[in-house]
Every structure is written in structure tokens, then in C-alpha cells.
Amino acid sequence: MCYTVPLITSVFTTYAWKKKKTVRLWWLNLLLYGASAFGVIDHLYNGELFLVSEYWVKDLFLGILITAFVFLLWGLILFMAKVNKSIARYVVD
């Protein structure tokens, strides 16, 4: 269940990216889809992809934490691109 929050968020950011076509949103999409893929692989490995556990609230909270961490990481990447101009061409529009 924890992969659903980053996956839903990535669908919304993909819609925003299709409207604006910015590199920043493209990076955010990559991070969010990566977090979702990691969650799916983890659940497949543990044999609980579509099972709703008795702790589904904790799973959703974990998904929110994962999504918040992705946004924090994305902000850090954008900050690093402002500080280090040599990598800015890959990150900033």
C-alpha cells in the first residue's frame, strides 16, 4: 500500500509536466516513479502486492513519508543545481 501515494502523486505531476514541459518536473517525475517502482518491487518480493494489511493506515502514512522525502530530495537537487552551475544544465530549465 505504501507505493500508492507516490504513484498517485506522480500521475498528477506527469499531468503538470505535460502542460509545462520543464526539466525540473521531469526530474520530479523520475524520482516519484522510482519510489513507486521500489515500493511495488518490495511488495512483490514480500508477496503482498495487492493485500491490504490490518495496518493500512501505517502503510499510507509511510507512503506520505516516502513522497515527502522525494520532494525533499528534489528540492535538494534543485538547490545543488543553483549552487553548482556545472550541473545546472542537467537539472534547471
PyRosetta script that sets phi, psi and omega in degrees:
from pyrosetta import init, pose_from_sequence

init()
pose = pose_from_sequence("MCYTVPLITSVFTTYAWKKKKTVRLWWLNLLLYGASAFGVIDHLYNGELFLVSEYWVKDLFLGILITAFVFLLWGLILFMAKVNKSIARYVVD")
pose.set_psi(1, -25.7)
pose.set_omega(1, -173.6)
pose.set_phi(2, -69.4)
pose.set_psi(2, -17.3)
pose.set_omega(2, 179.7)
pose.set_phi(3, -80.6)
pose.set_psi(3, -11.3)
pose.set_omega(3, -176.0)
pose.set_phi(4, -70.8)
pose.set_psi(4, -37.5)
pose.set_omega(4, -178.0)
pose.set_phi(5, -66.1)
pose.set_psi(5, -49.0)
pose.set_omega(5, 176.7)
pose.set_phi(6, -64.9)
pose.set_psi(6, -31.1)
pose.set_omega(6, 179.4)
pose.set_phi(7, -68.4)
pose.set_psi(7, -44.3)
pose.set_omega(7, 177.9)
pose.set_phi(8, -64.2)
pose.set_psi(8, -41.2)
pose.set_omega(8, 178.1)
pose.set_phi(9, -63.8)
pose.set_psi(9, -39.0)
pose.set_omega(9, -179.6)
pose.set_phi(10, -67.9)
pose.set_psi(10, -30.3)
pose.set_omega(10, 176.1)
pose.set_phi(11, -65.8)
pose.set_psi(11, -42.5)
pose.set_omega(11, 178.3)
pose.set_phi(12, -67.0)
pose.set_psi(12, -41.0)
pose.set_omega(12, 179.6)
pose.set_phi(13, -71.0)
pose.set_psi(13, -28.3)
pose.set_omega(13, 174.4)
pose.set_phi(14, -65.7)
pose.set_psi(14, -40.8)
pose.set_omega(14, 176.5)
pose.set_phi(15, -61.8)
pose.set_psi(15, -43.4)
pose.set_omega(15, 178.5)
pose.set_phi(16, -65.3)
pose.set_psi(16, -38.3)
pose.set_omega(16, 179.8)
pose.set_phi(17, -66.0)
pose.set_psi(17, -37.7)
pose.set_omega(17, 179.7)
pose.set_phi(18, -65.9)
pose.set_psi(18, -26.9)
pose.set_omega(18, 177.4)
pose.set_phi(19, -79.8)
pose.set_psi(19, -40.6)
pose.set_omega(19, -172.9)
pose.set_phi(20, -101.8)
pose.set_psi(20, -29.6)
pose.set_omega(20, -179.9)
pose.set_phi(21, 55.7)
pose.set_psi(21, 49.2)
pose.set_omega(21, 177.3)
pose.set_phi(22, -99.9)
pose.set_psi(22, 151.1)
pose.set_omega(22, 179.6)
pose.set_phi(23, -67.2)
pose.set_psi(23, -34.9)
pose.set_omega(23, 179.7)
pose.set_phi(24, -59.6)
pose.set_psi(24, -47.0)
pose.set_omega(24, 179.3)
pose.set_phi(25, -67.4)
pose.set_psi(25, -32.0)
pose.set_omega(25, 177.5)
pose.set_phi(26, -62.7)
pose.set_psi(26, -43.7)
pose.set_omega(26, 177.4)
pose.set_phi(27, -63.9)
pose.set_psi(27, -40.9)
pose.set_omega(27, 178.0)
pose.set_phi(28, -61.4)
pose.set_psi(28, -42.2)
pose.set_omega(28, 177.7)
pose.set_phi(29, -61.1)
pose.set_psi(29, -43.7)
pose.set_omega(29, 178.8)
pose.set_phi(30, -59.6)
pose.set_psi(30, -44.3)
pose.set_omega(30, -179.7)
pose.set_phi(31, -64.7)
pose.set_psi(31, -43.0)
pose.set_omega(31, -178.3)
pose.set_phi(32, -68.5)
pose.set_psi(32, -43.0)
pose.set_omega(32, 177.7)
pose.set_phi(33, -66.6)
pose.set_psi(33, -33.5)
pose.set_omega(33, 175.5)
pose.set_phi(34, -64.9)
pose.set_psi(34, -42.2)
pose.set_omega(34, 177.5)
pose.set_phi(35, -64.1)
pose.set_psi(35, -39.4)
pose.set_omega(35, 178.6)
pose.set_phi(36, -66.1)
pose.set_psi(36, -43.0)
pose.set_omega(36, 179.5)
pose.set_phi(37, -63.7)
pose.set_psi(37, -40.6)
pose.set_omega(37, 177.3)
pose.set_phi(38, -60.4)
pose.set_psi(38, -43.2)
pose.set_omega(38, 178.8)
pose.set_phi(39, -63.6)
pose.set_psi(39, -41.1)
pose.set_omega(39, 179.0)
pose.set_phi(40, -64.9)
pose.set_psi(40, -44.8)
pose.set_omega(40, -180.0)
pose.set_phi(41, -63.3)
pose.set_psi(41, -41.5)
pose.set_omega(41, 178.4)
pose.set_phi(42, -61.7)
pose.set_psi(42, -43.2)
pose.set_omega(42, -179.9)
pose.set_phi(43, -70.3)
pose.set_psi(43, -36.7)
pose.set_omega(43, 175.2)
pose.set_phi(44, -62.9)
pose.set_psi(44, -42.6)
pose.set_omega(44, -179.7)
pose.set_phi(45, -61.8)
pose.set_psi(45, -37.9)
pose.set_omega(45, -179.6)
pose.set_phi(46, -89.3)
pose.set_psi(46, 0.3)
pose.set_omega(46, 175.9)
pose.set_phi(47, 71.6)
pose.set_psi(47, 32.4)
pose.set_omega(47, -177.0)
pose.set_phi(48, -136.6)
pose.set_psi(48, 41.1)
pose.set_omega(48, -174.1)
pose.set_phi(49, -63.6)
pose.set_psi(49, -51.1)
pose.set_omega(49, -175.6)
pose.set_phi(50, -105.6)
pose.set_psi(50, 7.6)
pose.set_omega(50, 179.3)
pose.set_phi(51, -81.6)
pose.set_psi(51, 136.2)
pose.set_omega(51, 174.9)
pose.set_phi(52, -100.1)
pose.set_psi(52, 114.1)
pose.set_omega(52, -176.5)
pose.set_phi(53, -78.7)
pose.set_psi(53, 172.4)
pose.set_omega(53, 178.0)
pose.set_phi(54, -72.6)
pose.set_psi(54, -12.9)
pose.set_omega(54, 179.1)
pose.set_phi(55, -106.5)
pose.set_psi(55, 43.9)
pose.set_omega(55, -175.2)
pose.set_phi(56, -65.4)
pose.set_psi(56, -28.2)
pose.set_omega(56, 177.5)
pose.set_phi(57, -67.0)
pose.set_psi(57, -41.1)
pose.set_omega(57, 176.7)
pose.set_phi(58, -64.6)
pose.set_psi(58, -38.3)
pose.set_omega(58, 178.1)
pose.set_phi(59, -63.8)
pose.set_psi(59, -43.5)
pose.set_omega(59, 178.2)
pose.set_phi(60, -65.8)
pose.set_psi(60, -38.4)
pose.set_omega(60, 176.4)
pose.set_phi(61, -63.3)
pose.set_psi(61, -39.8)
pose.set_omega(61, 175.9)
pose.set_phi(62, -61.9)
pose.set_psi(62, -39.8)
pose.set_omega(62, 176.3)
pose.set_phi(63, -62.2)
pose.set_psi(63, -38.3)
pose.set_omega(63, 176.8)
pose.set_phi(64, -66.0)
pose.set_psi(64, -41.4)
pose.set_omega(64, 177.8)
pose.set_phi(65, -63.8)
pose.set_psi(65, -41.3)
pose.set_omega(65, 178.4)
pose.set_phi(66, -62.5)
pose.set_psi(66, -44.9)
pose.set_omega(66, 179.8)
pose.set_phi(67, -64.4)
pose.set_psi(67, -41.6)
pose.set_omega(67, 177.8)
pose.set_phi(68, -63.0)
pose.set_psi(68, -40.0)
pose.set_omega(68, 177.8)
pose.set_phi(69, -64.1)
pose.set_psi(69, -38.7)
pose.set_omega(69, 178.0)
pose.set_phi(70, -62.7)
pose.set_psi(70, -43.6)
pose.set_omega(70, 177.9)
pose.set_phi(71, -64.4)
pose.set_psi(71, -38.1)
pose.set_omega(71, 177.0)
pose.set_phi(72, -63.9)
pose.set_psi(72, -44.3)
pose.set_omega(72, 177.7)
pose.set_phi(73, -62.9)
pose.set_psi(73, -41.3)
pose.set_omega(73, 178.0)
pose.set_phi(74, -61.7)
pose.set_psi(74, -43.9)
pose.set_omega(74, 177.1)
pose.set_phi(75, -62.8)
pose.set_psi(75, -38.6)
pose.set_omega(75, 177.3)
pose.set_phi(76, -64.6)
pose.set_psi(76, -40.1)
pose.set_omega(76, 178.0)
pose.set_phi(77, -63.9)
pose.set_psi(77, -43.2)
pose.set_omega(77, 178.7)
pose.set_phi(78, -65.6)
pose.set_psi(78, -38.5)
pose.set_omega(78, 177.5)
pose.set_phi(79, -64.3)
pose.set_psi(79, -44.4)
pose.set_omega(79, 179.4)
pose.set_phi(80, -62.9)
pose.set_psi(80, -33.9)
pose.set_omega(80, 178.5)
pose.set_phi(81, -68.0)
pose.set_psi(81, -33.1)
pose.set_omega(81, 176.8)
pose.set_phi(82, -71.7)
pose.set_psi(82, -37.1)
pose.set_omega(82, -178.2)
pose.set_phi(83, -75.3)
pose.set_psi(83, -45.8)
pose.set_omega(83, -176.9)
pose.set_phi(84, -105.0)
pose.set_psi(84, 101.9)
pose.set_omega(84, -175.0)
pose.set_phi(85, -68.5)
pose.set_psi(85, -17.9)
pose.set_omega(85, -178.5)
pose.set_phi(86, -71.5)
pose.set_psi(86, -27.4)
pose.set_omega(86, 177.4)
pose.set_phi(87, -98.1)
pose.set_psi(87, -4.3)
pose.set_omega(87, -176.0)
pose.set_phi(88, -63.5)
pose.set_psi(88, -30.9)
pose.set_omega(88, -178.1)
pose.set_phi(89, -67.0)
pose.set_psi(89, -20.3)
pose.set_omega(89, 179.2)
pose.set_phi(90, -89.9)
pose.set_psi(90, -18.7)
pose.set_omega(90, -171.6)
pose.set_phi(91, -113.3)
pose.set_psi(91, -44.1)
pose.set_omega(91, -172.7)
pose.set_phi(92, -95.9)
pose.set_psi(92, 148.0)
pose.set_omega(92, -179.3)
pose.set_phi(93, -66.1)
pose.dump_pdb("model.pdb")
